[in-house]
Amino acid sequence: MRFSFKFASSALVICSLLTVLVTLTAVGQSAEIDEPCMSVVATKMNILYRGVVNPVQINLSGIPDDVQIVPSVSDGRIWQDSNAGKGAFLVEIFSQVSSIDINVNVRIERNVKRVGSVNFRVIGLPAGQSNYNPFESENTGNLSAIVSPIKMNVLYRGVKNPISISVPGVSAGLVKASITGGTLTPDGRENGVYIAEVYGGSEAIVHVSAETNGAVRSVGKFSFRVKDVPPPIATIAGIEEGLVSQDRLSAAPTVIPKMKNFDFELFFKVTKFDLVFQVGTDLITKQILGSSIPPNDLDQINRLKHGARVYVENITAIMLDENNRPASGVTPIRLSPLSLKIR
């Protein structure tokens, strides 16, 4: 029997930090494998711990039983868990790396083919948990819920956080989920994807239930950290600080907050700020409502000498929702000041 693997450009789909779906086609003379699903799941979300043996479950659906899963790992070792079922492996981390890749291969007769890989964070044991048991999991009977934030392992206030929720072996329509300290609603565009909106507190717990054989039962609860969105960086005339010409400042006098190195596309609007500049020996401070330097104040700045300093301080901004209105559940934030020097 001869197998050949072909990957399309859309074959690899990241559906969470824990799970990778790989679509592959195997064509042989007497066997065919159509669209198997590969999942690599660590018991404790997307984290592997140093100093303990970590259980990892690798599942490949839609392939013959005689196809052997052959995983490998960088900076550690991975081996079959002889006390568990097929696909159960144990991982041990050797070095002080902050992340590792688990590579999944399959052996078909004498050939080994690569299916995909999943990246996991590597951290030390939690403080005060020297007797930590990594084999604890959110399992109920034969059902195990997988709950993963699609962007990261943190939920942000005022943001529509996408979360992937699934229970292997149960259709998405029979899975129900709720969250503490916020709302959780199906995305509507993709099965198993929910939108979490969180408000107060530092933790949110997702509760998952599933209907099987006409009965609904809980299959797990999962805790996520809740954080404020990091403040954006204030800019004006396209710069964050430093030299600026009077012509450039006059052409773009609006203070614009911009997010840096953040996974969500968010928009903020400045509501007020203090404009500070020196005229002779006098230090002038103007309290501005809105986001732009008024024309009268621009006229004064245009009369400043080269090398004069202009400061934008006490900048207050609000986060906007998709309708360009102030986002609910968040408060106005203070941005770092701008320090400008007239070119």
N, C-alpha and C positions, 0 to 999 in steps of 0.2 A: 504494500500500500504506500503510495507516494502522496505527500501533502505539500501544498505550496501556500504561503501566506502572502496576502496583498493588503496594503494599508492605503486607504484613500486619505486625501488631505483633511477630511472631516472625521477621520476615524477615531481620533483621540479627543474625548470630551471630558473636561474636568467638571465633576458634579459636586465635589466638596473637597475639604482638606483630607478626607479619609478615603475617598472612593474614586477610582478611575474606571470609566467605561471604555472598553476597547472593542471595536467592531473589527472582526477579521473573517476572512473567507478561506476555508480549507477545502480543496477540491481533490478528490482521489477517485480511484477506479471503483471502489465499493463502499465508500463512506463520505459523508458530507457534513460539515459543521457550519451552521448558519447563525451569525450574529450572537456569539456567546457574550456573556457579561462577566467581566473580571472585577472583583472588589478585593481590596486589601484593607483590612480593618484592624486597628489596634484597640484593645479593650478600653483604654483611657484616651478617647478622642484621637487627636493627631500627634500624640506624645509618646516617646519611648524614654525610659529611665535608665540612667547609668547605675550600675551596682546591683541590678536585679535582672531576673530572666523575664522578658516581656512576652506575653502570648499575642500572637498575630494570626488572624484568620484570613486565608487566601481562598477565594471562591472563583471557580471558572464554570459557568453554566453552559450547557449546550455542547459539551464535548464528550467523546466516548470515555467510558470508565478506564480503559487501558492507557489513556493519555496521562502521563505523570507530570505533576507540577514540580518544577525545579527552580526554587528561588535562590537568589544570592544577595548579599548585602555588603556595602562598603564599610570599612572600619569596624568590623564585628563578625559574628557568625550567626547563621540561622539553620535550624535543623527541625526535622519532623517531630511533632509531639506524639509519641507512641501511645500515650494514654488518652488521646482524643481522636476525633474522627478525621476523615480526609480533609486536607486543606488547613489543618491546625499545625502551626509552627511556633517555635520558640526563638526569640532573638536576644542576643547579648551584645552590648556595646563595649568595645575595648578602649577607645580613645576619648579625648575631651572634645570631640566634634560637637557642633551645635545642631547639625542635621545630618541625616543619612538618606540614601535611596535604597528602597527594597526593589530589586529587579525581579520580575516574574518571567520565567521561561517554561516551556513545556517540552517534554521529551516524547517524540513519536517514533517508535521503533529505534533507530540509531541516530535520529536527527534531533537536535535541540534547537528550538525556535524561540526568539524573544517575543513576548506579548506586550509588555509595558513596564512602567515603574511608577512608584509612589514615594513622595518625599515626606519624611516625618521629622518633627523637631526632637532634639535630644536634650534633656535637662537632668539635673541631679534630683535626688529624692526630696520631696517636700520637707521643709523644716519641721522637726519634731515627729517625723514619721519613719523612724529607723526600722520599725516593724511593718512597713507598708507592704500590703499584699496586692500585687498588680493583677491578680487573677479575679478580683472582684469585678463584676460587670452588671449592666442593666439587662439581665435576661429573665424572662418569665416563661417557664415551660420550654416549648420549642420555638418561641418567638423572641426575637431580639430586635429592638428598634435602633435605627441609626439616625442620629440627629446631628447635623453639621452646618455651621454657618458657612455660606458660600464664599464670603469675602475674607473672613478671618475668624478667630475664636473669641471675638468681643462683639457685643451689641452696643450700638451708639444711640444716645438719646437724640430725638428729632430726625432720625434717619430711617428710611425704609430698608431694614436689614433683611436680605434674602436668606432663608434657611432651607436646607434640603432635609426632608423627613421621609423616611421609608421604613417599612417592616418587611424584610425578605419573606416571600411566600404569600404576602397579603396585598391585594390590589389597592391602589392609592385611594379609591373611593371608600374603602372600608377602614381607613386609618384616620383617626381624629387626634387633634393636638390643641393644647391651650398653653398659655404662658402667664406667669405671675408678673405683676407690675407693668402690664402693657397689653397690647392686642396682638393676635396672631391670626392672619387671614390667608386663605389660599391665593396664590398669585394669579391663577386663572389662565395663564399662558402655558404652564408646564406642570404635569402631574408631579406631586411630591414636593413642590416648591411653595413655601409660605413666605409672607412678608411680616416680619416682627417689628413692632414699634414699641419702644420701652420709654418709661418716664422716670420715676424716682428710684431711689435705692441703688445699691452697688451690685446686685445680683438678680438675675431673672432665671426662673426654672421652667423648662418646657416639659409638660406632661403629655405622654403619648399613650393612646389606647387603640386597640384594633378589634374588629369584629370577626370572629371565626366560629363556624358551626352555630350561627345564630346567637351567639353570646358576645358581649363586649367586655374586654378585660384590659387592665393596665399592662403595658409592656415596657414601661421605663420612664424615668424622669432624668433630665439633663440640665446641668447648671451652667450658666454663661455669665461672664463678667459684664457689667454695665458701666459705660464710661461716657463722659462728655466728649463731643467732637473737639479735637485739638484746634486751638485758635488759628485763623489764617494769618497771613503776612500782609500788612498794609503796604500798598504801593501808590505812587502818584507819578504821572507822566512816564509810566513804564519802568520806574526804578524803585528800589527799596530804600536807598540812601545814597548820599554822595553828591557829586557835581550835577547841576542841572542848569540849563540856560533859561533865561526869562521868557524867551519865545516859546520854548517847549512847555514850560509850566503854564503859560497863558493858553496854549493850544489844548492842554490836557490837565485841567485843574481839579479833576475828580479823584478823591481817595477811593481806591478799589482794593478790597480784600481778596487775596488769592490763596487757595489751598496748595500746600506743597507735600508731595510724597504721601498722599492719602488715597485709599482705595475707592472712595466714593466721589462722585462729581457733585460738589456742593457749591452753593452760591450764597454770599453774604452781601449785606448792604450797610454802609456806614450811615448812622443816624445823626451823629454830632461829633465835633472835635474842637480842640483849641488850636488856633493859628498864632504862632509866636514869632516875631521878628524884631530886629533892632532898627530904630530910626534915630540917628545921632547917638546920644547917650541914653535915650529912653528905650526900654524894652516894652514893646507893644504886644498885648495878648487879646485876641479876638475869639469870642465863643461863637462857633458856627453851628447852626442847625442845618442838617442835611449832609451831603457827601462832597460838595464842591466848594472851592474858594470863591467867594462872591467877586464880581467885577471890580467893585471899589477897592477891595483888598488886593486884588491883582495889580491894580494901578499903582498902589503903594509899593508892592514888591518890585514892579518894573522900574521904579526909581532907585532901588537899592544899588549900592556899588558892588563891583565884582568881588567875590570872596565873602560877601555878607551871608550870615546864617539865617535859615528859615526852619522852624520846627513845627511839626504837626503832632500834637500831644493829646492825651486823654481821649483817644479814639474809641468810640462805642459803635458796635456793629450788631446786627441781628442776622440770624440764618433764615433763608427763604425756602419755602416749599416749592413743589413743582408748579404751583399756580402763581408764583412770584409774590406770595404773601408770607408774613412772619410764620415760621414753623412752630407747631404746637409742642409743648413740653420742654421748651428750651428758653433760657433767659438771655438777654443781651450780654455780650462779652466785651472786654476791654482788650484792645490790640496794642502791640508794642509801638512806641512813637517813631516818627520819621525825622531824620536829621538831614537837611539839605544845605548845600553850599552853592551860591549863585556863581555860575561860570563866567 
